[in-house]
Amino acid sequence: MSRHYPPRRAAYPVAAAASLFPARSSRRLPLTERTLRLLVVLSAAFLLAGCGTQGPPQPPRVQRPEQVTDLAALQIGRTLEVRFTRPRLATDGQRLTKPLEIQLLRNVTPPGAQSAATPAFAPWVTLLADQWPQYARGETIIFPARLSDQEFSQWQGKTLLLAVRTLTRGFRHRPLESDLSKPMEIPVMDVSGPVEHVEPHVTEKAIELSWAPPFRSLSGRPLSGLVGYRICRSRTGKPDSFELLGETPSPPYLDREFEFGRTYFYKVRAVFTDAGTTAESEDSLAVEVTPRDIFPPSAPTGLTAVYAAGAVELIWTANSETDLAGYNVYRGENQEPPRRLNPDILRTPILRDATVQPGHTYSYQVTAVDLANNESSPSAAVAVKTR
């Protein structure tokens, strides 16, 4: 009789499993070895799971700067003061993170000629990433583009077409340029040199500035197109601290917004126009002035004196000066010099003199005193006879 035995299972899976998880025995594996084996198994599981979700690599951003849209320029002597806001975003709408470079470009159009629809610009100035920050004022770039003597001489009466673009560097240092800004037309004018002989004169109500009007251009020709002057003021005298104070068609200029005892610095520029475009001379030398209050108030008016009940009552019209401190009252008798009656400044226009003697004739006068201790001339004298 034959015997039937169940089929034998393959030994390999069991052996493989046994190699990873050996049968427990009376001798346990050290803790470090068991931990290491567990980490190996978990790492394999995570790698298998991650392979199913990994996407394709993303290309790097192309950081091409946005176009400059607010280019402006002003001729100051032989210099063009160029202003614009530096771009902060790339054309993809995201913030620029790569170093920025700036390029100024120019084209010169002869007098009477029409600019081409797409003028050919020539590079003029390049500011590298470590150069332009010195010209930054917040988000605004203010760059002084100086014309050489030869350029200034050749371009007078011509129109300078100015544009700006910015760029970053991409793969293998290739430039990623913005679109060119809208070109700006600047007629090159033969302005004057700096205004000379600026003199401050302090009055009670204003600091009066006078100067010698220029009469020759930078090229030595008679001036044309002079329309006035711009006055700038600073409280420190530092180059970047001057601010436009006002304009005048001719000297002098009165600065009424000042305080006595505070130091001010002033500069003056001549202003020219040509076909609706404005240009200026370079700054005059700065002049410094510290106004001092040496101006007394007006003499009081309306003084009256009445003798009653053994005393003289004095009253007068109050002064209207904003820096008035008060009043002094003086009394004279016979030919003696007047003497001050009040030991301290009187705050109100009234005084009672109870030191008089019967049967005497007294003469009274009043002065006004300001906060700087300037005393006015005396009022008209008033005589009183006591009984």
Long-range contacts (C-beta under 8 A, 24 or more apart in sequence): 60-171, 61-90, 61-92, 61-94, 62-90, 62-92, 62-170, 62-176, 63-90, 63-92, 63-96, 63-97, 63-98, 63-168, 63-170, 63-176, 64-90, 64-91, 64-92, 64-168, 64-176, 64-177, 64-178, 65-89, 65-90, 65-91, 65-96, 65-100, 65-166, 65-167, 65-168, 65-176, 65-177, 65-178, 66-90, 66-91, 66-178, 67-165, 67-178, 67-179, 67-180, 67-181, 68-164, 68-165, 68-166, 68-178, 68-181, 69-181, 69-182, 71-162, 71-163, 71-164, 71-181, 71-182, 71-184, 72-184, 73-145, 73-162, 73-184, 73-186, 74-278, 74-279, 74-280, 75-186, 75-188, 75-189, 75-191, 75-279, 75-280, 76-144, 76-269, 76-279, 76-280, 76-281, 76-282, 77-191, 77-193, 77-194, 77-218, 77-280, 77-281, 77-282, 78-146, 78-147, 78-149, 78-152, 78-218, 79-144, 79-145, 79-146, 79-147, 79-282, 80-144, 80-145, 80-146, 80-147, 80-160, 80-162, 80-186, 81-142, 81-143, 81-144, 81-145, 82-141, 82-142, 82-143, 82-144, 82-145, 82-162, 82-164, 83-140, 83-141, 83-142, 83-143, 84-140, 84-141, 84-164, 84-181, 85-139, 85-140, 85-141, 86-132, 86-136, 86-139, 86-140, 86-141, 86-166, 87-166, 87-178, 88-139, 90-168, 91-178, 96-168, 98-168, 98-169, 99-129, 99-168, 99-169, 100-129, 100-132, 100-166, 100-167, 100-168, 101-126, 101-127, 101-128, 101-129, 101-132, 101-166, 101-167, 101-168, 101-169, 101-175, 102-126, 102-127, 102-132, 102-141, 102-143, 102-164, 102-165, 102-166, 103-127, 103-164, 103-165, 103-166, 103-167, 104-143, 104-145, 104-162, 104-163, 104-164, 105-162, 105-163, 105-164, 105-165, 105-180, 106-160, 106-161, 106-162, 106-163, 107-160, 107-161, 107-183, 108-155, 108-158, 108-159, 108-160, 108-161, 109-158, 109-159, 109-160, 109-161, 109-185, 110-158, 111-157, 111-158, 111-159, 115-159, 115-161, 115-183, 115-185, 119-161, 119-183, 121-161, 121-163, 121-180, 121-183, 137-240, 147-188, 152-188, 152-218, 153-219, 155-188, 156-188, 156-189, 156-190, 156-219, 157-187, 157-188, 157-190, 158-187, 158-188, 159-185, 159-186, 159-187, 159-188, 160-185, 160-186, 160-187, 160-188, 161-185, 161-186, 162-186, 185-277, 186-277, 187-274, 187-275, 187-277, 187-279, 189-225, 189-272, 189-274, 189-277, 189-279, 190-217, 190-218, 190-219, 190-221, 190-224, 191-217, 191-218, 191-270, 191-272, 191-279, 191-280, 191-281, 192-216, 192-217, 192-218, 192-223, 192-226, 192-270, 192-272, 192-281, 193-218, 193-281, 193-282, 194-269, 194-281, 194-282, 194-283, 194-284, 194-285, 195-229, 195-268, 195-269, 195-270, 195-281, 195-284, 196-284, 196-285, 198-266, 198-267, 198-268, 198-284, 198-285, 198-287, 199-287, 200-266, 200-287, 200-289, 202-289, 202-291, 202-292, 203-295, 204-295, 205-254, 205-256, 206-254, 206-255, 206-256, 206-258, 207-254, 207-255, 207-258, 207-264, 207-289, 207-291, 208-252, 208-253, 208-254, 208-255, 209-251, 209-252, 209-253, 209-254, 209-255, 209-266, 209-268, 209-287, 210-251, 210-252, 211-251, 211-268, 211-284, 213-250, 213-251, 213-270, 214-270, 214-281, 225-272, 225-273, 225-274, 226-270, 226-271, 226-272, 227-271, 227-272, 227-273, 228-270, 228-271, 229-253, 229-268, 229-269, 229-270, 229-271, 230-268, 230-269, 230-271, 230-280, 231-255, 231-266, 231-267, 231-268, 232-266, 232-267, 232-268, 232-269, 232-283, 233-264, 233-265, 233-266, 234-264, 234-265, 234-266, 234-267, 234-286, 235-262, 235-263, 235-264, 235-265, 236-265, 237-265, 237-286, 237-288, 242-267, 242-283, 242-286, 247-271, 258-291, 259-291, 260-291, 260-292, 260-293, 260-372, 261-290, 261-291, 261-292, 261-293, 262-290, 262-291, 263-288, 263-289, 263-290, 264-288, 264-289, 264-290, 264-291, 292-372, 293-323, 293-370, 293-371, 293-372, 293-374, 294-372, 294-374, 295-370, 295-374, 296-368, 296-370, 296-374, 296-375, 296-376, 296-377, 297-321, 297-323, 297-324, 297-368, 297-369, 297-370, 297-374, 297-376, 298-368, 298-376, 299-367, 299-368, 299-376, 299-377, 299-378, 299-379, 300-327, 300-349, 300-366, 300-367, 300-368, 300-376, 300-379, 301-379, 301-380, 303-364, 303-365, 303-366, 303-379, 303-380, 303-382, 304-382, 305-364, 305-382, 305-383, 305-384, 306-384, 307-356, 307-384, 307-385, 307-386, 307-387, 310-354, 310-356, 310-358, 311-352, 311-353, 311-354, 311-356, 312-352, 312-353, 312-356, 312-362, 312-364, 312-384, 312-386, 313-350, 313-351, 313-352, 313-353, 314-350, 314-351, 314-352, 314-353, 314-364, 314-366, 315-349, 315-350, 316-349, 316-350, 316-366, 316-379, 317-349, 318-348, 318-349, 319-368, 321-368, 321-370, 323-370, 323-371, 323-372, 324-368, 324-369, 324-370, 324-371, 325-369, 325-370, 325-371, 325-373, 326-368, 326-369, 327-366, 327-367, 327-368, 327-369, 328-366, 328-367, 328-369, 328-375, 329-353, 329-364, 329-365, 329-366, 330-364, 330-365, 330-366, 330-367, 330-378, 331-362, 331-363, 331-364, 332-362, 332-363, 332-364, 332-365, 332-381, 333-360, 333-361, 333-362, 333-363, 338-363, 338-365, 338-378, 345-369, 356-384, 356-386, 357-386, 358-386, 358-387, 359-386, 359-387, 360-385, 360-386, 361-385, 361-386, 362-386
